């Protein structure tokens, strides 16, 4: 069955161009031209990937992303008309997986779409194949159940985003080791990821807010100046 992509773009010409090229690649395509219909279609059709423009009539792309992230883990590739760091950071903070600045080449967009969908397939295959072993990492009150993809703190399950979990698991697997931002980016996001190391900093900040007693004075995820981070179990 063809993977389904929801295109959320109010510029008709661009929406049609994206739809045409993605269909040509073999994907099933749904479209929406405003924030309200985007939310409704995403919940109704459960797409495998969402292309989400930031500047939308009514509800903007940031708010659409934030709302959808509360209910689904579908990869979201945000489209922005400005090469603005604030747009990129806010997009990541509300749950986007990647971003692309207009104007962009169709070849680059398709490459990013394929990379995001490939990572989803790998994670699904891993979840299916890893049913025979039960791997648990226990660090006092913090417990990571790799098989269930579940993290608990003081016995309470934490609501982690997929990449927050992946990042925490990778760092826990390398407990006590100094990890550069570049290595983390490659191992957790994959070598095909088009973002930069600031993505790591944003996700580390999110994790600290959830697993540290005092995020401003972290004891679990330690910053290594000019390098990256170290997890202390």
C-alpha positions as CSV (number, residue, x, y, z in Angstrom):
1,X,0.0,0.0,0.0
2,X,1.3,3.4,-1.0
3,X,2.5,5.7,1.9
4,X,0.2,8.6,2.4
5,X,1.3,12.2,2.6
6,X,-0.8,15.2,3.7
7,X,0.2,18.5,2.0
8,X,-0.8,21.5,3.9
9,X,-0.2,24.5,1.7
10,X,-2.4,27.5,0.8
11,X,-0.5,28.5,-2.3
12,X,-2.4,26.7,-5.0
13,X,0.4,26.4,-7.5
14,X,2.8,25.1,-5.0
15,X,0.3,22.7,-3.5
16,X,-0.5,21.3,-7.0
17,X,3.2,21.0,-7.9
18,X,4.0,19.1,-4.7
19,X,1.0,16.8,-5.1
20,X,2.0,16.0,-8.7
21,X,5.6,15.2,-7.9
22,X,4.8,13.1,-4.9
23,X,2.2,11.1,-6.7
24,X,4.8,10.6,-9.5
25,X,7.0,9.1,-6.8
26,X,4.3,6.6,-5.9
27,X,2.9,8.2,-2.8
28,X,-0.8,8.7,-2.0
29,X,-1.5,12.4,-1.5
30,X,-4.1,14.3,0.5
31,X,-4.2,18.2,0.6
32,X,-5.4,20.9,2.8
33,X,-5.1,24.7,2.4
34,X,-5.7,26.0,5.9
35,X,-5.0,25.1,9.5
36,X,-8.4,23.9,10.5
37,X,-8.9,21.5,7.6
38,X,-5.3,20.3,8.1
39,X,-6.1,19.2,11.6
40,X,-9.3,17.5,10.5
41,X,-7.8,15.7,7.6
42,X,-4.7,14.6,9.6
43,X,-7.0,13.0,12.3
44,X,-9.3,11.5,9.7
45,X,-6.7,10.0,7.3
46,X,-3.8,9.3,9.6
47,X,-1.1,10.1,7.0
48,X,2.5,8.7,7.1
49,X,4.0,12.1,6.7
50,X,2.8,15.7,6.8
51,X,4.2,18.6,4.8
52,X,3.2,21.7,6.7
53,X,3.5,25.3,5.6
54,X,4.0,27.8,8.5
55,X,2.0,30.7,7.0
56,X,-1.5,29.5,6.8
57,X,-4.9,31.3,6.9
58,X,-6.6,30.9,10.3
59,X,-4.5,28.6,12.4
60,X,-0.8,28.9,11.5
61,X,1.5,25.9,11.0
62,X,3.1,26.2,14.4
63,X,-0.2,25.8,16.1
64,X,-1.3,23.0,13.8
65,X,1.9,21.1,14.6
66,X,1.4,21.7,18.3
67,X,-2.1,20.4,18.2
68,X,-1.3,17.3,16.1
69,X,1.7,16.4,18.3
70,X,-0.7,16.0,21.3
71,X,-2.4,13.1,19.5
72,X,0.0,11.6,16.9
73,X,3.7,10.9,16.2
74,X,3.4,11.4,12.4
75,X,6.6,12.9,11.0
76,X,6.1,16.6,10.1
77,X,8.3,18.5,7.6
78,X,7.7,22.2,8.0
79,X,7.9,24.6,5.1
80,X,8.9,28.2,5.8
81,X,9.1,31.2,3.5
82,X,11.9,32.7,5.5
83,X,15.4,31.5,6.3
84,X,14.8,32.6,9.9
85,X,16.4,30.7,12.8
86,X,13.5,31.6,15.0
87,X,11.1,29.8,12.7
88,X,13.3,26.7,12.7
89,X,13.7,26.7,16.5
90,X,10.0,27.3,17.1
91,X,9.1,24.6,14.6
92,X,11.3,22.1,16.4
93,X,10.0,23.1,19.8
94,X,6.4,22.5,18.8
95,X,7.3,19.0,17.5
96,X,8.4,19.3,13.8
97,X,10.9,16.7,12.6
98,X,12.5,18.7,9.9
99,X,12.2,22.0,8.1
100,X,12.7,23.3,4.6
101,X,13.1,26.9,3.5
102,X,11.3,28.2,0.4
103,X,12.3,28.3,-2.4
104,X,13.5,24.7,-2.5
105,X,14.2,22.3,-5.2
106,X,11.8,19.4,-5.7
107,X,14.8,17.0,-5.6
108,X,15.7,18.2,-2.1
109,X,12.1,18.0,-0.8
110,X,11.7,14.4,-2.1
111,X,15.0,13.4,-0.6
112,X,13.9,14.7,2.8
113,X,10.5,13.0,2.5
114,X,12.2,9.7,1.6
115,X,14.6,10.1,4.6
116,X,11.8,10.8,7.1
117,X,9.7,7.9,5.8
118,X,12.7,5.5,5.8
119,X,13.3,6.3,9.5
120,X,9.7,5.5,10.3
121,X,9.9,2.2,8.5
122,X,13.1,1.3,10.4
123,X,11.5,2.1,13.7
124,X,8.5,0.0,12.9
125,X,10.6,-2.9,11.8
126,X,12.7,-2.6,15.0
127,X,9.6,-2.6,17.2
128,X,8.3,-5.8,15.5
129,X,11.6,-7.7,15.5
130,X,12.5,-6.8,19.1
131,X,9.8,-8.8,20.8
132,X,11.9,-11.7,22.1
133,X,14.2,-9.8,24.4
134,X,13.3,-7.4,27.2
135,X,15.9,-4.7,27.7
136,X,15.7,-2.4,30.7
137,X,18.1,0.3,31.7
138,X,17.7,1.3,35.4
139,X,19.3,4.3,36.9
140,X,17.8,4.6,40.4
141,X,14.4,6.2,40.0
142,X,14.8,6.6,36.2
143,X,13.9,3.4,34.3
144,X,14.1,3.0,30.5
145,X,12.2,-0.1,29.1
146,X,13.6,-0.5,25.6
147,X,11.2,-3.2,24.5
148,X,8.1,-1.2,25.5
149,X,9.7,2.1,24.5
150,X,8.6,3.4,27.9
151,X,10.4,5.6,30.5
152,X,9.3,6.0,34.1
153,X,10.5,8.4,36.8
154,X,9.7,7.5,40.4
155,X,7.3,4.9,39.0
156,X,5.4,7.4,36.8
157,X,5.4,7.0,33.1
158,X,6.9,10.0,31.2
159,X,5.2,11.4,28.1
160,X,8.3,11.6,25.8
161,X,8.2,12.5,22.1
162,X,9.7,9.9,19.8
163,X,13.0,11.7,19.3
164,X,13.2,12.6,23.0
165,X,13.0,8.9,23.8
166,X,15.5,8.0,21.1
167,X,17.9,10.6,22.4
168,X,17.6,9.4,26.0
169,X,18.0,5.8,25.1
170,X,21.1,6.5,23.0
171,X,22.7,8.5,25.8
172,X,21.8,5.9,28.4
173,X,23.3,3.2,26.3
174,X,26.6,5.2,26.4
175,X,26.3,6.0,30.1
176,X,29.3,8.1,31.3
177,X,30.7,8.7,27.8
178,X,31.3,12.1,26.3
179,X,29.1,12.5,23.2
180,X,29.6,15.3,20.7
181,X,26.5,17.0,19.2
182,X,27.6,15.8,15.7
183,X,27.8,12.1,16.8
184,X,24.4,12.4,18.6
185,X,22.8,14.0,15.5
186,X,24.2,11.2,13.3
187,X,23.2,8.3,15.6
188,X,19.8,9.5,16.7
189,X,18.6,11.5,13.7
190,X,20.5,9.6,11.0
191,X,23.2,10.7,8.6
192,X,20.5,11.7,6.1
193,X,19.1,14.4,8.5
194,X,19.4,17.9,7.1
195,X,19.2,19.9,10.3
196,X,22.1,21.1,12.5
197,X,23.4,20.5,16.0
198,X,21.0,23.0,17.6
199,X,18.4,20.3,17.2
200,X,20.3,18.3,19.8
201,X,20.3,21.2,22.2
202,X,16.6,21.8,21.9
203,X,15.8,18.1,22.6
204,X,18.3,18.0,25.5
205,X,16.5,21.0,27.0
206,X,13.1,19.2,26.7
207,X,14.5,16.0,28.3
208,X,16.0,17.9,31.2
209,X,12.6,19.4,31.9
210,X,11.2,15.9,32.2
211,X,13.9,13.9,33.9
212,X,15.8,16.4,36.0
213,X,14.7,17.5,39.5
214,X,16.2,21.0,38.7
215,X,16.6,21.4,34.9
216,X,18.8,24.5,35.5
217,X,21.3,22.4,37.5
218,X,21.2,19.0,35.6
219,X,22.5,15.9,37.3
220,X,21.6,13.4,34.6
221,X,22.5,15.1,31.3
222,X,25.7,17.0,31.8
223,X,26.9,19.7,29.3
224,X,30.5,19.3,28.1
225,X,31.7,22.7,27.1
226,X,32.4,23.1,23.3
227,X,31.7,19.4,22.8
228,X,28.3,18.0,23.7
229,X,26.8,16.0,26.5
230,X,27.4,13.1,28.9
231,X,24.7,11.0,30.5
232,X,25.3,10.1,34.2
233,X,23.2,7.2,35.4
